[in-house]
Amino acid sequence: MDYCSEIRDFIDANVEGAVFGEELGFALFSSGAMPGTVIIAEPVDALTLEMAEQQSHRLSSLLAGLEGKKAVIVPEDVWRSRPEMTRRRIFAHLGRFRSVFARKTVVKRVDRTMSSAFLSACHTYGDASARYRYGLFLGDEMVACASFSSPRTWSRPEGPHRSAEWVRYASLPDVRVVGGMGKLLKHFIEETGPDDVMSYADLEWTDGDVYRKLGFREESLRPPVRFSIDPDTYIRKPLSGIVSGEVPGADSPCLYHVNLGSAKYRLDIP
């Protein structure tokens, strides 16, 4: 069964009143419970980089025509390599989620083992190197996790400037933590005292609105990233990370994917 048919069968069997459509070669899904949200199934079947880039351009055109609606892109490689997380996330975007208010939670420092396990299970790209790691707890349950770099000091004409990076944030896939990002960010700022915090919004997953609501400003855009994908495991590997002389697919066939790039956001702290 092809990917679009597979995801359609899943949504049809689990979401009452699901609405299906197709545009520019992509399958679109929505629900009466969340009429402003559109799920877009993005196949990963390009045999060449040119095909992957053409698909990325079509997806950008599709998104441009969805003004006023929230688009949730579900690439096939994520659906196949992280099935449980992806299915729970789709449910959440279509209105089936548990709300948790951040004011009822407690922020705690967590070690790398605990945070890595959470991020590996709940974040699309898993864990990444970070100095500061926090969990948001509702009783004994960690419902969200964030990680930040150590503030780095830069020399500026007006004096030293300390800048930190917000590396990761994830909540349980079927939980909406209202105010969770803001509470974790505030705790980090109070604990480390940076002059600004920057982060990247992956445009394949977000339009950056969550950062703007927290007071961040968009600073720049990073170009799309090209990936090779193992057709058996559906694990992505950035082509920029290929070892010199290595040819993707030379020993075994591979697929290609080009994402939508990312936006760099920065929060200046008075």
C-alpha positions as CSV (number, residue, x, y, z in Angstrom):
1,M,0.0,0.0,0.0
2,D,1.4,3.5,-0.9
3,Y,2.0,6.0,1.9
4,C,-0.9,8.3,1.1
5,S,-3.4,5.4,1.1
6,E,-1.9,4.1,4.3
7,I,-2.2,7.4,6.2
8,R,-5.7,7.9,4.8
9,D,-6.8,4.5,6.1
10,F,-5.3,5.3,9.5
11,I,-7.1,8.6,9.8
12,D,-10.4,7.3,8.4
13,A,-10.3,4.5,11.0
14,N,-9.5,6.7,14.0
15,V,-10.9,10.2,13.4
16,E,-14.6,10.7,13.1
17,G,-15.7,13.0,10.3
18,A,-12.3,13.2,8.6
19,V,-12.2,15.1,5.3
20,F,-9.8,14.1,2.5
21,G,-8.5,16.0,-0.5
22,E,-5.6,16.1,-2.9
23,E,-3.7,19.1,-4.3
24,L,-0.4,19.4,-6.2
25,G,0.2,15.6,-5.7
26,F,-0.2,15.7,-1.9
27,A,-2.9,14.1,0.2
28,L,-4.6,16.5,2.6
29,F,-6.6,15.6,5.7
30,S,-8.7,17.7,8.1
31,S,-11.2,17.2,10.9
32,G,-14.4,19.0,12.0
33,A,-12.9,19.1,15.5
34,M,-9.9,21.2,14.2
35,P,-11.2,22.9,11.0
36,G,-8.3,25.3,10.8
37,T,-5.7,22.5,10.7
38,V,-4.6,20.6,7.6
39,I,-2.5,17.4,7.7
40,I,-0.3,17.1,4.6
41,A,1.1,13.6,3.8
42,E,4.5,14.1,2.1
43,P,5.7,11.0,0.3
44,V,9.4,10.3,0.4
45,D,10.0,8.4,-2.9
46,A,12.3,10.6,-4.9
47,L,15.1,8.6,-6.6
48,T,17.1,11.7,-7.5
49,L,17.9,15.0,-5.8
50,E,16.2,16.8,-8.7
51,M,13.0,15.0,-8.0
52,A,13.2,15.8,-4.3
53,E,13.8,19.4,-5.0
54,Q,10.8,19.6,-7.4
55,Q,8.6,18.1,-4.7
56,S,9.9,20.6,-2.1
57,H,9.0,23.4,-4.5
58,R,5.5,22.0,-5.0
59,L,5.0,21.7,-1.2
60,S,6.1,25.3,-0.8
61,S,3.5,26.4,-3.4
62,L,0.8,24.4,-1.6
63,L,1.6,26.0,1.7
64,A,1.4,29.4,0.2
65,G,-2.1,28.7,-0.9
66,L,-3.3,27.6,2.6
67,E,-3.5,31.1,4.1
68,G,-5.3,31.2,7.4
69,K,-4.8,27.5,8.0
70,K,-2.3,25.7,10.1
71,A,-0.4,23.1,8.0
72,V,1.0,20.0,9.6
73,I,3.4,18.2,7.3
74,V,4.0,14.5,7.9
75,P,6.9,13.2,5.8
76,E,6.8,9.5,5.0
77,D,10.2,8.8,6.5
78,V,9.1,10.1,9.9
79,W,5.8,8.2,9.7
80,R,7.7,4.9,9.1
81,S,10.7,5.5,11.4
82,R,8.8,7.0,14.3
83,P,5.3,5.4,14.0
84,E,4.0,5.7,17.6
85,M,5.1,9.3,18.0
86,T,3.8,10.3,14.6
87,R,0.4,8.8,15.0
88,R,-0.1,10.3,18.5
89,R,1.0,13.7,17.1
90,I,-1.6,13.4,14.2
91,F,-4.3,12.7,16.8
92,A,-3.3,15.8,18.8
93,H,-3.4,18.0,15.7
94,L,-6.8,16.7,14.8
95,G,-8.2,17.5,18.3
96,R,-7.5,14.4,20.3
97,F,-5.1,15.5,23.0
98,R,-4.8,16.1,26.7
99,S,-4.4,19.7,27.9
100,V,-2.1,20.4,30.7
101,F,-1.7,24.0,32.1
102,A,1.9,25.0,32.8
103,R,0.9,26.8,36.0
104,K,0.1,23.3,37.5
105,T,3.5,22.0,36.6
106,V,7.0,22.2,38.2
107,V,10.3,22.9,36.4
108,K,13.2,20.6,37.4
109,R,16.7,20.2,36.1
110,V,17.0,16.7,34.6
111,D,20.1,14.7,33.7
112,R,21.1,13.8,30.2
113,T,19.9,10.2,30.5
114,M,16.4,11.2,31.4
115,S,16.1,14.1,28.9
116,S,17.7,12.1,26.1
117,A,15.2,9.3,26.5
118,F,12.3,11.8,26.5
119,L,13.5,13.7,23.5
120,S,14.4,10.6,21.5
121,A,10.8,9.4,22.0
122,C,9.0,12.7,21.5
123,H,11.1,15.0,19.3
124,T,11.2,14.5,15.6
125,Y,15.0,14.8,15.5
126,G,15.7,13.2,18.9
127,D,18.3,14.5,21.3
128,A,21.2,16.9,20.6
129,S,24.1,18.2,22.6
130,A,23.1,20.7,25.2
131,R,24.4,22.0,28.6
132,Y,21.1,22.8,30.4
133,R,18.2,20.3,30.4
134,Y,14.9,20.9,32.1
135,G,11.8,18.8,32.6
136,L,8.2,20.1,33.1
137,F,6.5,17.8,35.6
138,L,2.9,17.2,36.4
139,G,3.3,15.3,39.7
140,D,5.7,12.5,38.9
141,E,5.1,12.6,35.1
142,M,7.4,14.6,32.8
143,V,5.1,16.1,30.2
144,A,7.7,18.3,28.4
145,C,11.4,18.8,28.1
146,A,13.7,21.6,26.9
147,S,17.4,21.9,26.5
148,F,19.7,24.9,26.0
149,S,23.3,25.6,25.3
150,S,25.6,27.4,27.7
151,P,25.5,31.2,27.1
152,R,28.5,32.2,24.9
153,T,30.1,35.6,25.4
154,W,30.7,37.8,22.4
155,S,32.6,41.0,22.3
156,R,30.6,44.0,21.1
157,P,31.3,47.8,21.0
158,E,28.9,48.3,24.0
159,G,30.6,45.5,25.9
160,P,30.4,41.7,26.4
161,H,27.2,40.0,25.2
162,R,26.0,36.6,26.3
163,S,24.0,34.6,23.8
164,A,22.4,31.1,24.3
165,E,20.7,28.7,22.0
166,W,17.4,27.0,22.7
167,V,18.3,23.6,21.3
168,R,15.2,21.4,21.8
169,Y,11.7,21.4,23.1
170,A,9.2,18.6,23.0
171,S,6.1,17.6,24.9
172,L,4.4,14.2,25.0
173,P,3.0,13.8,21.5
174,D,-0.6,13.6,22.7
175,V,-0.3,16.4,25.3
176,R,-0.7,20.1,24.8
177,V,1.1,22.0,27.6
178,V,-0.5,25.4,27.6
179,G,2.3,27.9,28.5
180,G,4.9,25.1,28.7
181,M,7.5,26.6,26.4
182,G,7.2,30.0,28.1
183,K,7.6,28.6,31.5
184,L,10.7,26.6,30.6
185,L,12.3,29.5,28.8
186,K,11.7,31.9,31.7
187,H,13.3,29.4,34.1
188,F,16.4,29.1,31.9
189,I,16.7,32.9,31.6
190,E,16.4,33.4,35.4
191,E,19.0,30.7,36.1
192,T,21.6,31.7,33.5
193,G,21.0,35.4,32.8
194,P,21.8,35.5,29.0
195,D,21.4,38.7,27.0
196,D,19.6,36.9,24.3
197,V,18.3,33.5,23.3
198,M,18.2,32.2,19.7
199,S,16.6,29.2,18.2
200,Y,15.7,27.6,14.8
201,A,12.2,26.8,13.7
202,D,12.2,23.9,11.3
203,L,9.7,25.1,8.6
204,E,8.8,21.5,7.9
205,W,7.1,21.4,11.3
206,T,6.2,24.9,12.3
207,D,5.6,28.4,10.8
208,G,7.4,30.0,13.8
209,D,4.3,31.5,15.3
210,V,5.0,29.9,18.6
211,Y,8.3,31.8,18.8
212,R,6.7,35.1,17.8
213,K,4.1,34.7,20.6
214,L,7.0,34.3,23.1
215,G,8.5,37.6,21.9
216,F,11.2,36.3,19.5
217,R,11.8,38.1,16.2
218,E,12.7,36.4,13.0
219,E,16.3,37.2,12.1
220,S,17.1,35.2,9.0
221,L,16.3,32.1,6.9
222,R,18.5,29.0,6.4
223,P,18.2,27.2,3.0
224,P,16.6,23.8,2.7
225,V,18.6,20.8,3.8
226,R,19.1,17.8,1.4
227,F,18.9,14.3,2.8
228,S,19.6,10.8,1.7
229,I,17.2,8.3,3.2
230,D,17.7,4.6,3.7
231,P,14.6,2.9,2.1
232,D,14.7,0.1,4.6
233,T,15.0,2.0,7.9
234,Y,13.8,5.4,6.6
235,I,16.6,7.1,8.6
236,R,17.7,10.5,7.2
237,K,21.3,11.5,6.7
238,P,22.1,15.1,5.7
239,L,24.1,15.1,2.5
240,S,26.3,17.8,3.9
241,G,27.4,15.1,6.5
242,I,28.4,12.6,3.9
243,V,32.0,11.5,4.2
244,S,34.2,12.9,1.4
245,G,34.3,10.4,-1.5
246,E,31.2,8.6,-0.3
247,V,28.4,8.4,-2.9
248,P,24.9,8.0,-1.5
249,G,23.3,4.9,-3.0
250,A,26.6,3.6,-4.5
251,D,26.3,0.3,-2.6
252,S,22.6,0.2,-2.1
253,P,19.7,2.3,-3.4
254,C,18.6,5.4,-1.4
255,L,15.8,7.9,-1.5
256,Y,16.2,11.7,-1.4
257,H,14.3,14.4,0.5
258,V,14.7,18.2,0.6
259,N,13.1,19.9,3.6
260,L,11.8,23.5,3.7
261,G,14.7,25.0,5.5
262,S,14.5,26.8,8.8
263,A,14.0,30.3,10.3
264,K,16.3,31.7,12.9
265,Y,14.6,33.5,15.8
266,R,16.1,35.6,18.5
267,L,14.8,36.9,21.8
268,D,16.5,40.0,23.2
269,I,16.4,40.1,27.0
270,P,16.3,43.6,28.6
